[in-house]
Amino acid sequence: MDILPKLQRLMLLQEKLKAAEHELEKQSESYTNQRNNITNLQREGDDLKLERDNLQLERDNLQLDRNDLRLVSAMRG
């Protein structure tokens, strides 16, 4: 029984396994990066929504100020 072909086959399979593990590690890193990008985009979206809400509040306050000025002007004049 010749063991050399079996050892060569085993070594080849070990190389393939190592290559597959490396590819899996790269894909895992890529997945993690994509997940982080999604999370960052979601946070950025939340920040933009808050900024929009703050601008709307500021606009509403300016409209109230304008209405107050009109009321004061009407009372004086």
C-alpha positions in Angstrom: 0.0 0.0 0.0 1.5 3.3 -1.2 0.9 6.1 1.3 2.5 8.8 -0.7 -0.5 9.6 -2.9 -2.7 9.7 0.1 -0.3 12.2 1.8 -0.2 14.3 -1.3 -4.0 14.3 -1.5 -4.2 15.2 2.2 -1.8 18.1 1.8 -3.8 19.3 -1.2 -7.0 19.2 0.8 -5.3 21.0 3.7 -4.3 23.8 1.3 -7.8 24.0 -0.1 -9.2 24.2 3.5 -6.7 27.0 4.4 -7.7 28.9 1.2 -11.4 28.4 2.0 -10.9 29.6 5.6 -9.1 32.7 4.3 -11.9 33.5 1.9 -14.4 33.0 4.7 -12.5 35.4 6.8 -12.4 38.0 4.0 -16.1 37.7 3.5 -16.8 38.0 7.2 -14.7 41.2 7.3 -16.6 42.5 4.3 -20.0 41.7 6.0 -18.9 43.4 9.1 -17.8 46.5 7.2 -21.1 46.5 5.3 -23.0 46.2 8.6 -21.0 49.1 10.1 -21.7 51.2 7.0 -25.4 50.5 7.3 -25.4 51.4 11.0 -23.5 54.7 10.2 -26.0 55.6 7.4 -28.9 54.9 9.8 -27.3 57.2 12.4 -26.7 59.8 9.8 -30.3 59.5 8.7 -31.5 59.9 12.3 -29.3 63.0 12.7 -30.7 64.5 9.6 -34.3 63.8 10.8 -33.5 65.6 14.1 -31.9 68.5 12.2 -35.1 68.7 10.0 -37.3 68.6 13.1 -35.2 71.4 14.8 -35.5 73.5 11.7 -39.2 73.1 11.6 -39.4 74.1 15.2 -37.3 77.1 14.5 -39.6 78.0 11.6 -42.7 77.6 13.8 -41.1 79.8 16.5 -40.3 82.5 13.9 -43.9 82.4 12.6 -45.1 82.8 16.2 -42.8 85.8 16.7 -44.1 87.3 13.5 -47.7 86.8 14.6 -46.8 88.4 18.0 -45.3 91.4 16.2 -48.4 91.8 14.1 -50.6 91.6 17.2 -48.5 94.3 19.0 -48.5 96.5 15.9 -52.3 96.1 15.5 -52.8 97.0 19.2 -50.7 100.1 18.8 -52.1 101.3 15.6 
